[in-house]
Amino acid sequence: MRAAGEKTPATAAGWRAFAARRWERAGAAAGQVAADLGDEALFLVLRGLGLPLDSPPEVLRRKLSAAENARLASLVERRAEGAPSAYLLKEAWLGGLRFHVDERVLIPRSYFTELIPGGLPLEPANVRRAADVCAGSACLAILMARHYRRARVDAVELSADALEVARLNVRRHRLTGRVALFRSDLFDAVPEAAYDLIVSNPPYEPSAVCDKLPREFQREPRMALDGGRDGLAIIRRLVAQAARRLAPEGVLAMEVGGLRNAMERGWPGVFHWLPTADGSDCVCLATSGALRRFHAASK
Ligand SMILES: C[S@@+](CC[C@H](N)C(=O)[O-])C[C@H]1O[C@@H](n2cnc3c(N)ncnc32)[C@H](O)[C@@H]1O
């Protein structure tokens, strides 16, 4: 819907500016594919036209065909009505890689994108067994397999729908030989293994927060976000299981959103916090030794 006096755009640059204004008026929330609506609009316009994300600025000034204008008009309007850009385009980018995404999975936006390529205290050559628990689209399992080139990665996911998306992505990235998929409630149905690294971006939002999420976030699977009353329902079980699944020198790294204080109360001295570019204290790490000592002392 155009504001009074607003012209229909005829170039990609025009559509980008139009989209950002339209979404602003519609009360859209950013954060799924970009930190602000202007960057999300650039993503939707470029990829809606099938152009690379690193296209030179002159492509934005080209006059578009009637079919291109019609496609962008439809995408911009559906986004204004609450559909996430990544679901409209069926893609999301993480660590320079393209992943198929749709309503069956969370739109990838994890801090592990910055941490897997060098931000975890592990020598890549020493990582032979790794797991991505709560794998969703398998984006993190794939990033791990590409960084830890000698590792076999187990991607664990409870949702059968999400696992279909994960299977597609693992095939697309030609990693079926090294990334194994398991439908499992955390590690319950995964064969025993001693992991050098367990990574997880589990559901960690308290249920009451999920109830009030902006509408585009409500389109994501609830089970990808909802961590129960205090956000810790999945984390509690995962921490207990990881203590038994890690190799003696192994580490557990978890993204936990705003739960730092709760984690420090629940597992005093067990986790330390990994720096990320925005200084958000969202990702924590525990060694196998620290987890085992904690569980031994709590028996
Ligand atoms: C926050 S999403 C993370 C997805 C992906 N790793 C990413 O970073 O984009 C959490 C995922 O955990 C899955 N999940 C929820 N409960 C689970 C459980 N008990 N066991 C395994 N996976 C679970 C959800 O279906 C969802 O795909």
The ligand as an SDF file (V2000), in Angstrom:
LIG
                    3D

 27 29  0  0  0  0  0  0  0  0999 V2000
   16.7030  -21.9860   18.0300 C   0  0  0  0  0  0  0  0  0  0  0  0
   16.3740  -23.2630   16.8200 S   0  0  0  0  0  0  0  0  0  0  0  0
   18.0360  -23.4570   16.1940 C   0  0  0  0  0  0  0  0  0  0  0  0
   18.1120  -23.9900   14.7940 C   0  0  0  0  0  0  0  0  0  0  0  0
   19.5110  -23.8780   14.1640 C   0  0  0  0  0  0  0  0  0  0  0  0
   20.5080  -24.5700   14.9500 N   0  0  0  0  0  0  0  0  0  0  0  0
   19.9130  -22.4190   14.0080 C   0  0  0  0  0  0  0  0  0  0  0  0
   20.8050  -21.9550   14.7420 O   0  0  0  0  0  0  0  0  0  0  0  0
   19.3240  -21.7470   13.1420 O   0  0  0  0  0  0  0  0  0  0  0  0
   16.1390  -24.6560   17.8910 C   0  0  0  0  0  0  0  0  0  0  0  0
   15.8220  -25.9830   17.2060 C   0  0  0  0  0  0  0  0  0  0  0  0
   15.7150  -26.9800   18.2370 O   0  0  0  0  0  0  0  0  0  0  0  0
   14.7150  -27.9140   17.8840 C   0  0  0  0  0  0  0  0  0  0  0  0
   14.3000  -28.5970   19.1120 N   0  0  0  0  0  0  0  0  0  0  0  0
   13.4080  -28.1780   20.0540 C   0  0  0  0  0  0  0  0  0  0  0  0
   13.3330  -29.0680   21.0630 N   0  0  0  0  0  0  0  0  0  0  0  0
   14.1960  -30.0560   20.7600 C   0  0  0  0  0  0  0  0  0  0  0  0
   14.5790  -31.2610   21.4200 C   0  0  0  0  0  0  0  0  0  0  0  0
   14.0320  -31.6010   22.6070 N   0  0  0  0  0  0  0  0  0  0  0  0
   15.5000  -32.0570   20.8450 N   0  0  0  0  0  0  0  0  0  0  0  0
   16.0540  -31.7150   19.6480 C   0  0  0  0  0  0  0  0  0  0  0  0
   15.7380  -30.5940   18.9680 N   0  0  0  0  0  0  0  0  0  0  0  0
   14.8280  -29.7730   19.5270 C   0  0  0  0  0  0  0  0  0  0  0  0
   13.6560  -27.0570   17.2310 C   0  0  0  0  0  0  0  0  0  0  0  0
   12.7900  -27.8300   16.4350 O   0  0  0  0  0  0  0  0  0  0  0  0
   14.5290  -26.0640   16.4270 C   0  0  0  0  0  0  0  0  0  0  0  0
   14.7730  -26.5710   15.1340 O   0  0  0  0  0  0  0  0  0  0  0  0
  1  2  1  0
  2  3  1  0
  2 10  1  0
  3  4  1  0
  4  5  1  0
  5  6  1  0
  5  7  1  0
  7  8  2  0
  7  9  1  0
 10 11  1  0
 11 12  1  0
 11 26  1  0
 12 13  1  0
 13 14  1  0
 13 24  1  0
 14 15  1  0
 14 23  1  0
 15 16  2  0
 16 17  1  0
 17 18  1  0
 17 23  2  0
 18 19  1  0
 18 20  2  0
 20 21  1  0
 21 22  2  0
 22 23  1  0
 24 25  1  0
 24 26  1  0
 26 27  1  0
M  CHG  2   2   1   9  -1
M  END
$$$$
